[in-house]
C-alpha cells in the first residue's frame, strides 16, 4: 500500500535528518539559488530532455519547499498532511504505470537541482531508480584555474561528443583516457550503441565494485572502472559476466584502492640500506640459494636502439656481478608481437623478476602483474601510479644541469641548443635543468629547443645549426648503426665534424644490481608493506646510476666545474632546481632560496624562461612518440579533443539560451 511506503520513506527522512544534525550539517535539501548568485546563472545551455542519474540529483533550484524533504530527498511532512497525500498518489501512479512526465532541472558542476518535480524525484529515489527523465538547463561556471572548474570543463567537452552524463571522474585527463580506451579518437562522436554499451558495462562494474567494498572508498565508481579498463581493456568489461567482473575487480583491488590517494606515488630517491637479519640466521650455515631467474623484455633490439643496447649492457653486468647466482634472459621486439604474451612467456619459462624496459610496455606489464602476484615486475618509466608494479627511472636531470653549466661556460656570447626526444615525464625536467645550468654560468645565453620526435634527430640538429648554434646538447644515446658515435652528448658542431665534449651516461648495470640486492635482502617486500602507494624508484648521481663522462678535449677548468657540481649534488648542498625559477609565461615557479620538491620536478609540463621553443603538440609527433606519450606524456602535449571550445554560449553541448 502506498500509505505504508510513505511511512517507511518518512522514517528514512527522520533518520537522515537526525544524522545530519548530529554532524552539524544542513538537514534539508540544498537550494541552488541559496549558494549561486543570480548573476552567475546567466551563462546557460539547453540540453533538452535527457536521462539524469538519480545519484547526481542534489537538491532544489529554489528554496520554496526544500524543508519538506530531508537531505536524502525522503519526505519529512506528517502522514496526514496534504503533501503526504500527493506523495502517496504519485507513488500509486508509479506502481501502476510508472512516472513518465520529465522533471525540470538545472545542472551546475555536474549536479542537478530540480525546478519542477521534487516529489517525483523523491518517489523514484525511494524505489531505488537509477535515473529520471528531465528537461535540463546547464549553468556554466566562469572559467578559472581551480581544479574543480577545470575538471568540470573536461566533462563538458566529453559530454559534447558522447552525450554521457553518468560517469564522473575525480582526476584530470580521465575523460580523454576513457575515450581512448573506448577505441575512439579525441572528439569522435558516440553512437547510441556506444552509449548503451558503456551504460551496461558501467552497471555491471558498479555492482562488482560495491560488492567488494567500493562504497568505503573516496574515489568514484568511474575512477575505479577506468583502472579496470586500463588493466583488462574495455572489450573485457563488455564481454564478461557479472561474476567474472567481480573476480577481476577483487584481483585488481589494490590498484583500485590506490586511486583514492591524493598523492598516490611514493618516490624512492636512493636505494634502501639492507636491514640486519636475526641473530640465528647469522650463526647457522646458509644453503646456497637457487639462481634467481631474471627476464628483460624490450620493445626493440640492441642493433636498432641505443636505449635497448644500454639495458642489455646492464643485463650482462648482472651476469658478471652475480655469476652462478643468476640466470638472465632477454626478449626483443615485444611490440611486434603481443607484449602480454611475451611477458607471459617469460613467466612460464621461470622468470621470477621481470624488467620491461619501455614505457610502451607498461599496460601489458600491469596486466601481467595483476594476474601473477607472485612475480615481481618492474617497468622503466616515471610518474605512473600503479600498485602491482614498480617503476624505475634515473634522475638524469642532475647530469643535464652539469652539462648545461659546462655549455654556458663555453658558449661566451653565443646561444646553446638542446635536442630532446619525447615530451614525457623526466625529459622536461632534463630540458629545464640544462637551461638552469646554462643560466648559472652564462646569464645572457638562451637555450634553443628542438625535438627529434618531430621530423627526426638529424632534422632537429639541422634546425639549430641553421641558426648558427654550434654548441648542442644532443641525445643521450648513440642510435646504433644510424649515426656516428660523436652524435650524442654535449657536442661542438663545426662545418664538417662533431666534437663530443661531455656525455651523460645511464649506468643500468649499477641500477639493476641495486634493485636485485633489494629483492634478495627482503627490503623490496618491506617497502611494499610499509607503503600503501605506488612505488617509483628515481635514483640519481648519489646512487651511481647516472654519470657524466668528460672528453679529453674539454678544458680542465670545465672538468673542475663539473666535479664541483657533481659533489654538491651528491652531498645535497647543490640542487639544480633552487629558486628563483620563472616559466616562459613569466610566472614565478618558486622564489629565491626555495627548492622544487621531487613531485613537482617529475610532473613538470612547462619550460623555464631561458628556453626558446615549445612542448610539441601530439599531432606533430612521430608514431612511436605518440605511443609513448599516450602512456607517460606530460599533460601539456596531450591533444585537446576536437570541438573543444573556449568559453562561449555553446559550451554546454546543447542549444544556447
Buried (B, 14 or more C-beta within 10 A) or exposed (E): EBEEBBEEBBEBBBEBBEBBEEEEEEBBBBBBBEEBEEEEBEBBBBBBEBBBBBBBBBBBBBBEBBEBBBBBBBBBBEBEEEBBBEBBEBBBBBEEEEBEEBBBBBBBBBBBBBBBBBBBBBBBBBEEBEBBBBBBBBBBBEEEEEEEBEBBBBBBBBBBBBBBBBBBBBBEEBBBBBBEBBEBEBBBEBEEEBBEBBBEBBEBBBBBBBBBEBEEBEBBBBBBBBBBBBBBBBEBBEEBEEEBBBEBBEBBBBBBBBBBBEEBBBBBEEBBEEEEEEEEEEEEEEEEEEBBBBBBBBBBBBEBBBBBBBBBBBBBBBBEBBEEBBBBBBBBBBBEEEBBEBBBBBBEEEBBBBBBBBBBBBBBBBBBBBBBEEBBBBBBBBBBBBBBBBBBBBBBBBBBBBBBBBBBBBBEEBBBBBBBBBBBBBBBBBBBBBBBBBBBBBEEBBBBBBBBBBBEBBEBBBBBBEEEBBBBBBBBBBBBEEBEEBBBBBBBBEEEEBBBBBBBBBBBBBBBBBBBBBBBBEBBEEBBEEEBBBBBBBBBBBBBBBBBEBBEEBEEEBBEBBEEBBEBBBEEEBBBBBBEBBBBEEEEBBEEEBEBEBEEBBBBBBBBBBBBBBBBBBEBBBEBBBBBBBBBBBEBBBBEBEBBEEEEEBBBBBEEE
